[in-house]
Amino acid sequence: MTRFHHKVHAEKQSREMFTEAAIEAAGSVDNGFDLRDADALYLGYFSSDNFEKQAHTSALMADWIGVNPIPTARIEAACASSGVAMNTGIMAIASGLYDIVIVGGVEKMRTLGTGDVTNTLAMAADASYEVAMGFTFPGLYAAMTAAHFHKYGSKWEQLTDIAIKNHENGKLNPKAQYQETIMDIALKLGARKGLTFGDEMDFLRSDLNAMVAEPLRLFDCCPISDGAATVILASEEVARKYTDTPVWIAGMGQASDTMALHDRDDLTSLKATKLASRQAYDMAGINAGDISFACVHDCFTSAEMMATEDLGFFKLGEGGKAASEGRTALDGDMPINTDGGLKAKGHPVGATGVAMVVEVFKQLRGEAGAHQLSDPRYGLAHNVGAAGATVSVQVYGR
């Protein structure tokens, strides 16, 4: 994957970022790999049409990485675009049609200003019943967060523990957008403003952590990012040609829910996450307790809290408490977002699902560097489209 960062890629187009990620993926294969050996390419890209005024992007990427004339398809499922592309690639190989598939994701978001980015992302919500009423995704997730606070007694302070943890992990990840702890940021911003902060909470309670959509503040939200990620899938019959230590796909799942929140029975949980994860667990022949670590879709800190509950790692209503107790830290019993998550790693929306797979791959191969876990057995990737209308989950094993 590329580094996720809008400034690093300011002069690049998505085709250049995707090529960079694809070349790195090919170069990471133990016994060598030629991208032209692939039988198909599936690309996750949410809104190339708005961000770059460019459609037909899967064929464009195939052209740029030199794999024509293999078949290609662009998958659009909001922020779950490349997670769904991953499932599509898995099914293509499982069907027996293809032996090797390239799956990638990319998003070039910073061609637009923050307001236009927000409006573009809002196209993944219900245009008639939500966007027309003024809802954007910070507002939708704020409503879900407030409902969780009301139902379970969870607190904003628990969300800050998630943000602090993910920035600590991001500092250890050379591909992350924010390679700084929240205290590092507090000291830097404080110096500019002539302010001093005793600790992270002192900073996070200050006006510099502005309210975005109550109860969510600035540091509860993931950033706008540019970046790309690519993985190579192979059937088990040919995998050994390329490596002696592949990472195996043990299970996958996917589910959907109503687009509009007002049609859901419960705002404190994503039904699609529960369904997709149970499908993946059943296929893998395991349960949530067997997962060693997970990359979950923390577009907001409260989304991580709810995901850890819906995935079965913690009881409903106890995800925030678990984070505050350190259980989701690198040295906890259920590490979550070891790479910094969307919150610190960044969220170029079409690339996020595959970037999670890159992290799972590295962890299971013992190649995650400074944020490497001790002897993980199973890793999980959880990618959410919009406010949970689409969810993909995969379980990976050594």
FINU-589956 format. One line per field, with one value per residue (C-alpha): residue in one letter; x, y, z; residue number from 1. Coordinates in steps of 0.2 Angstrom, whole numbers, always signed. Last residue first. Example, Ala and Ser with C-alpha at 12.3 -4.5 7.8 and 13.67 -1.06 7.14 Angstrom:
<loses>
rest S/A
xx +68/+62
yy -5/-22
zz +36/+39
nr 2/1
</loses>
This chain:
<loses>
rest R/G/Y/V/Q/V/S/V/T/A/G/A/A/G/V/N/H/A/L/G/Y/R/P/D/S/L/Q/H/A/G/A/E/G/R/L/Q/K/F/V/E/V/V/M/A/V/G/T/A/G/V/P/H/G/K/A/K/L/G/G/D/T/N/I/P/M/D/G/D/L/A/T/R/G/E/S/A/A/K/G/G/E/G/L/K/F/F/G/L/D/E/T/A/M/M/E/A/S/T/F/C/D/H/V/C/A/F/S/I/D/G/A/N/I/G/A/M/D/Y/A/Q/R/S/A/L/K/T/A/K/L/S/T/L/D/D/R/D/H/L/A/M/T/D/S/A/Q/G/M/G/A/I/W/V/P/T/D/T/Y/K/R/A/V/E/E/S/A/L/I/V/T/A/A/G/D/S/I/P/C/C/D/F/L/R/L/P/E/A/V/M/A/N/L/D/S/R/L/F/D/M/E/D/G/F/T/L/G/K/R/A/G/L/K/L/A/I/D/M/I/T/E/Q/Y/Q/A/K/P/N/L/K/G/N/E/H/N/K/I/A/I/D/T/L/Q/E/W/K/S/G/Y/K/H/F/H/A/A/T/M/A/A/Y/L/G/P/F/T/F/G/M/A/V/E/Y/S/A/D/A/A/M/A/L/T/N/T/V/D/G/T/G/L/T/R/M/K/E/V/G/G/V/I/V/I/D/Y/L/G/S/A/I/A/M/I/G/T/N/M/A/V/G/S/S/A/C/A/A/E/I/R/A/T/P/I/P/N/V/G/I/W/D/A/M/L/A/S/T/H/A/Q/K/E/F/N/D/S/S/F/Y/G/L/Y/L/A/D/A/D/R/L/D/F/G/N/D/V/S/G/A/A/E/I/A/A/E/T/F/M/E/R/S/Q/K/E/A/H/V/K/H/H/F/R/T/M
xx -9/-27/-38/-56/-65/-80/-90/-103/-115/-130/-119/-119/-109/-101/-92/-76/-71/-55/-51/-35/-32/-17/-7/+11/+15/+9/+19/+17/+36/+37/+22/+31/+26/+17/+0/+3/+9/-6/-19/-11/-13/-30/-35/-28/-39/-55/-48/-44/-60/-62/-46/-47/-32/-19/-24/-43/-45/-36/-19/-11/-16/-34/-40/-30/-41/-32/-22/-4/-7/-22/-40/-41/-34/-47/-54/-56/-66/-77/-81/-85/-96/-114/-116/-104/-87/-78/-94/-92/-106/-98/-81/-90/-100/-84/-75/-90/-89/-72/-78/-73/-67/-70/-62/-45/-45/-34/-32/-49/-53/-66/-76/-80/-72/-76/-70/-86/-96/-85/-87/-106/-106/-96/-108/-123/-117/-109/-125/-136/-125/-128/-134/-147/-159/-174/-169/-180/-175/-157/-159/-150/-158/-146/-133/-123/-106/-96/-79/-70/-53/-43/-26/-10/+4/+20/+30/+27/+24/+22/+14/-1/-5/-16/-22/-30/-21/-26/-14/-17/-17/-19/-21/-20/-27/-35/-48/-46/-56/-67/-67/-53/-64/-78/-93/-107/-113/-109/-92/-88/-70/-55/-45/-59/-51/-58/-46/-31/-34/-38/-22/-11/-6/-9/-1/-7/+3/-7/+7/+15/-2/-4/+13/+11/-7/-2/+12/-1/-13/+1/+9/+12/-4/-7/-1/+11/+26/+15/+22/+14/-2/-3/-2/-14/-26/-25/-28/-43/-50/-47/-56/-71/-72/-72/-88/-97/-107/-123/-130/-146/-143/-124/-128/-142/-130/-117/-130/-136/-118/-115/-128/-122/-104/-111/-121/-139/-147/-165/-161/-146/-157/-174/-171/-153/-151/-133/-119/-121/-115/-97/-98/-106/-92/-79/-87/-86/-69/-62/-60/-45/-41/-51/-40/-47/-39/-43/-36/-39/-27/-33/-24/-32/-48/-64/-64/-78/-67/-56/-70/-78/-62/-60/-78/-75/-60/-70/-83/-69/-63/-79/-84/-83/-97/-100/-93/-84/-74/-72/-58/-55/-37/-31/-22/-10/+2/+0/-7/-19/-26/-29/-38/-49/-54/-57/-71/-76/-65/-70/-57/-66/-84/-83/-69/-82/-81/-66/-64/-55/-56/-43/-43/-32/-16/+1/+4/+7/+23/+27/+43/+46/+43/+29/+32/+38/+21/+12/+25/+22/+3/+4/+14/+2/-13/-5/-1/-18/-26/-18/-2/+3/-4/+1/+11/-1/-16/-9/-11/+6/+5/+0
yy -93/-88/-74/-70/-59/-46/-35/-23/-13/-2/+1/+20/+22/+5/-4/-14/-27/-37/-51/-60/-77/-85/-70/-75/-59/-43/-32/-13/-9/-20/-28/-42/-57/-66/-65/-47/-42/-51/-43/-26/-28/-35/-18/-9/-19/-12/+6/+9/+15/+27/+35/+33/+37/+28/+38/+36/+24/+11/+15/-1/-12/-7/-18/-29/-41/-47/-31/-28/-19/-10/-17/-23/-7/-5/+11/+1/-13/+0/+7/-10/-14/-10/-26/-39/-39/-48/-53/-43/-32/-27/-23/-14/-3/+4/+6/+15/+26/+32/+38/+30/+16/+1/-13/-21/-36/-46/-64/-71/-87/-79/-73/-91/-104/-115/-103/-103/-101/-87/-78/-80/-74/-59/-54/-56/-46/-33/-31/-28/-13/-9/+6/+13/-2/-7/+1/+11/+28/+25/+26/+14/-2/-16/-26/-42/-49/-64/-72/-87/-95/-85/-91/-81/-89/-96/-106/-93/-90/-108/-113/-102/-111/-125/-115/-102/-86/-68/-53/-38/-19/-3/+15/+32/+50/+55/+65/+62/+50/+58/+57/+69/+83/+80/+68/+71/+81/+84/+92/+99/+106/+98/+114/+121/+110/+94/+84/+94/+91/+73/+71/+77/+93/+104/+121/+135/+148/+144/+138/+129/+121/+114/+105/+99/+93/+84/+75/+71/+64/+52/+56/+46/+52/+48/+30/+20/+21/+13/+15/+32/+25/+13/+27/+37/+22/+21/+40/+39/+24/+31/+47/+37/+31/+49/+51/+39/+23/+22/+8/+14/+33/+33/+20/+32/+47/+37/+32/+50/+56/+43/+50/+68/+64/+55/+70/+74/+90/+84/+81/+71/+59/+54/+58/+56/+41/+40/+36/+52/+60/+55/+68/+81/+79/+80/+96/+104/+98/+105/+94/+86/+80/+64/+52/+35/+18/+0/-16/-34/-44/-61/-77/-95/-89/-98/-111/-103/-101/-90/-78/-79/-73/-59/-53/-54/-43/-31/-30/-25/-13/-3/-4/+15/+17/+0/+3/-11/-7/-22/-29/-43/-47/-38/-29/-31/-17/-8/+8/-1/-12/+4/+13/-3/-2/+17/+17/+34/+50/+67/+65/+67/+66/+52/+43/+41/+25/+16/-3/-12/-30/-37/-53/-68/-62/-68/-50/-44/-54/-62/-66/-81/-72/-60/-42/-35/-39/-30/-15/-13/-14/+0/+12/+8/+12/+29/+33/+29/+39/+55/+62/+80/+80/+62/+66/+80/+69/+55/+36/+29/+18/+0
zz +46/+46/+39/+43/+31/+34/+22/+28/+17/+24/+39/+40/+24/+19/+32/+31/+45/+43/+55/+60/+66/+74/+81/+88/+97/+89/+77/+80/+77/+62/+55/+46/+57/+43/+52/+56/+39/+31/+43/+39/+20/+23/+32/+17/+6/+15/+16/-2/-8/+7/+7/+26/+37/+47/+62/+64/+49/+60/+69/+62/+77/+74/+88/+100/+109/+125/+127/+123/+106/+115/+114/+132/+138/+152/+143/+127/+136/+144/+126/+119/+134/+128/+119/+126/+119/+105/+96/+80/+85/+101/+94/+80/+91/+100/+83/+76/+92/+87/+70/+53/+64/+52/+61/+59/+71/+82/+88/+83/+92/+104/+89/+84/+73/+58/+45/+36/+52/+58/+41/+40/+59/+54/+40/+50/+65/+54/+44/+60/+64/+82/+93/+81/+84/+74/+58/+46/+53/+49/+30/+19/+26/+29/+20/+22/+18/+24/+22/+30/+32/+19/+20/+22/+12/+20/+7/-7/-25/-32/-16/-20/-36/-30/-15/-27/-27/-21/-23/-13/-17/-7/-13/-5/-2/+14/+23/+42/+54/+66/+85/+86/+79/+91/+91/+105/+96/+78/+74/+92/+92/+99/+99/+111/+125/+132/+120/+126/+145/+141/+132/+147/+155/+141/+138/+126/+116/+101/+90/+105/+110/+92/+93/+111/+108/+92/+101/+115/+102/+97/+80/+64/+57/+39/+43/+31/+43/+57/+74/+77/+70/+85/+98/+87/+88/+107/+110/+99/+107/+125/+119/+115/+133/+138/+127/+138/+137/+148/+138/+130/+131/+126/+112/+106/+106/+96/+83/+81/+80/+67/+56/+60/+56/+40/+33/+37/+32/+28/+10/+15/+26/+18/-1/-3/+8/+12/+0/-8/+9/+4/-10/+1/+14/+1/-6/+11/+15/-2/-17/-26/-9/-11/-23/-18/-21/-19/-25/-29/-41/-45/-48/-52/-60/-65/-51/-42/-27/-37/-42/-25/-17/-29/-26/-7/-9/-21/-7/+5/-8/-9/+9/+11/-2/-11/-28/-36/-52/-64/-74/-87/-92/-108/-101/-86/-88/-72/-80/-92/-78/-68/-82/-85/-67/-68/-80/-73/-71/-65/-52/-35/-42/-55/-45/-32/-22/-29/-26/-40/-46/-57/-67/-72/-64/-72/-79/-62/-62/-45/-36/-25/-8/-15/-8/-25/-33/-19/-20/-39/-36/-22/-33/-48/-38/-32/-50/-57/-42/-49/-40/-37/-19/-15/+1/+5/+6/+16/+17/+13/-2/+0
nr 398/397/396/395/394/393/392/391/390/389/388/387/386/385/384/383/382/381/380/379/378/377/376/375/374/373/372/371/370/369/368/367/366/365/364/363/362/361/360/359/358/357/356/355/354/353/352/351/350/349/348/347/346/345/344/343/342/341/340/339/338/337/336/335/334/333/332/331/330/329/328/327/326/325/324/323/322/321/320/319/318/317/316/315/314/313/312/311/310/309/308/307/306/305/304/303/302/301/300/299/298/297/296/295/294/293/292/291/290/289/288/287/286/285/284/283/282/281/280/279/278/277/276/275/274/273/272/271/270/269/268/267/266/265/264/263/262/261/260/259/258/257/256/255/254/253/252/251/250/249/248/247/246/245/244/243/242/241/240/239/238/237/236/235/234/233/232/231/230/229/228/227/226/225/224/223/222/221/220/219/218/217/216/215/214/213/212/211/210/209/208/207/206/205/204/203/202/201/200/199/198/197/196/195/194/193/192/191/190/189/188/187/186/185/184/183/182/181/180/179/178/177/176/175/174/173/172/171/170/169/168/167/166/165/164/163/162/161/160/159/158/157/156/155/154/153/152/151/150/149/148/147/146/145/144/143/142/141/140/139/138/137/136/135/134/133/132/131/130/129/128/127/126/125/124/123/122/121/120/119/118/117/116/115/114/113/112/111/110/109/108/107/106/105/104/103/102/101/100/99/98/97/96/95/94/93/92/91/90/89/88/87/86/85/84/83/82/81/80/79/78/77/76/75/74/73/72/71/70/69/68/67/66/65/64/63/62/61/60/59/58/57/56/55/54/53/52/51/50/49/48/47/46/45/44/43/42/41/40/39/38/37/36/35/34/33/32/31/30/29/28/27/26/25/24/23/22/21/20/19/18/17/16/15/14/13/12/11/10/9/8/7/6/5/4/3/2/1
</loses>
